[in-house]
Amino acid sequence: MNRNEIKVSCRDLNRYGQAVCVELAANDQPAENKSLIFADGLLPGESGLVTVVDARKNYRVAMLSRRNDDSPDRVLPACPIAADCGGCQTQALSYPAGL
């Protein structure tokens, strides 16, 4: 982990399919008084390292550097270029979990 990366935990997905994350403290508990972080590439229950690319008053936007673990709801996307394209944010989410 470089000094610009922060550890996050995905709690939900927003209406655009972005992960709604909280920053984690050193003990892997949610950090206090931190704004929400939106990032692509994580599913609820997953954690990872992100780099913040934009900071607003009430939230931050970040790019995923590394996913630390996989959700049991993560599936192989049906589209062969989903990982490169990024156009379908929820293709890696199982159908039952997406309902």
C-alpha positions as CSV (number, residue, x, y, z in Angstrom):
1,M,0.0,0.0,0.0
2,N,1.5,3.3,-1.0
3,R,0.8,6.5,1.0
4,N,-1.8,7.8,-1.4
5,E,-4.0,4.6,-1.1
6,I,-6.6,4.1,1.6
7,K,-8.3,0.9,2.6
8,V,-12.1,0.9,2.2
9,S,-15.0,-1.5,2.7
10,C,-18.0,-1.5,0.3
11,R,-21.3,-1.2,2.1
12,D,-23.7,-0.8,-0.9
13,L,-24.0,0.2,-4.5
14,N,-25.5,3.5,-5.6
15,R,-27.9,3.9,-8.5
16,Y,-24.9,4.1,-11.0
17,G,-23.5,0.8,-9.8
18,Q,-20.6,2.5,-8.0
19,A,-19.5,1.0,-4.6
20,V,-20.5,3.1,-1.6
21,C,-17.5,2.7,0.7
22,V,-16.3,3.7,4.1
23,E,-12.7,4.3,4.9
24,L,-11.2,1.8,7.3
25,A,-8.9,2.6,10.2
26,A,-5.8,0.5,11.0
27,N,-7.9,-1.9,13.0
28,D,-10.2,-2.5,10.0
29,Q,-13.1,-0.7,11.7
30,P,-14.8,2.3,10.0
31,A,-12.8,5.4,10.5
32,E,-14.6,8.2,12.4
33,N,-15.7,11.5,10.8
34,K,-14.8,10.4,7.2
35,S,-16.9,11.1,4.2
36,L,-18.3,8.4,1.9
37,I,-16.2,7.2,-0.9
38,F,-17.6,6.2,-4.3
39,A,-15.5,3.8,-6.4
40,D,-16.0,1.4,-9.4
41,G,-15.0,-2.3,-9.1
42,L,-16.2,-3.3,-5.6
43,L,-19.3,-5.2,-4.5
44,P,-21.0,-5.0,-1.1
45,G,-18.9,-7.0,1.4
46,E,-15.6,-6.5,-0.4
47,S,-12.7,-4.4,0.7
48,G,-9.9,-2.9,-1.2
49,L,-7.3,-0.2,-1.7
50,V,-8.4,3.0,-3.5
51,T,-6.8,6.2,-4.6
52,V,-8.9,9.4,-4.2
53,V,-9.2,11.3,-7.5
54,D,-11.8,13.9,-6.4
55,A,-12.8,15.3,-3.0
56,R,-16.1,17.2,-2.5
57,K,-17.6,18.6,0.7
58,N,-19.7,15.4,1.5
59,Y,-18.0,12.6,-0.5
60,R,-14.9,11.5,-2.3
61,V,-14.5,9.7,-5.6
62,A,-11.7,7.1,-6.0
63,M,-10.2,4.6,-8.4
64,L,-9.7,1.0,-7.3
65,S,-6.1,0.0,-7.0
66,R,-6.6,-3.5,-5.6
67,R,-9.5,-5.7,-4.4
68,N,-8.5,-7.5,-1.2
69,D,-11.3,-10.1,-1.2
70,D,-14.2,-11.3,-3.3
71,S,-17.9,-11.2,-2.3
72,P,-19.7,-14.6,-2.5
73,D,-22.0,-12.7,-4.9
74,R,-19.2,-12.0,-7.4
75,V,-19.6,-13.9,-10.7
76,L,-17.8,-14.0,-14.0
77,P,-19.3,-11.2,-16.2
78,A,-21.2,-12.5,-19.3
79,C,-19.5,-9.9,-21.5
80,P,-16.0,-10.9,-22.5
81,I,-14.8,-7.2,-22.4
82,A,-16.5,-6.1,-19.2
83,A,-13.3,-5.7,-17.3
84,D,-11.7,-3.5,-20.0
85,C,-14.9,-1.6,-20.9
86,G,-16.3,-0.7,-17.5
87,G,-19.7,0.2,-19.0
88,C,-21.8,-2.3,-17.1
89,Q,-20.9,-1.8,-13.4
90,T,-23.1,-4.6,-12.1
91,Q,-22.2,-7.5,-14.5
92,A,-20.0,-9.0,-11.8
93,L,-22.9,-9.1,-9.4
94,S,-25.0,-12.4,-9.2
95,Y,-28.6,-12.1,-10.4
96,P,-30.1,-12.9,-7.0
97,A,-27.9,-10.4,-5.2
98,G,-28.9,-7.7,-7.8
99,L,-32.7,-8.1,-7.2
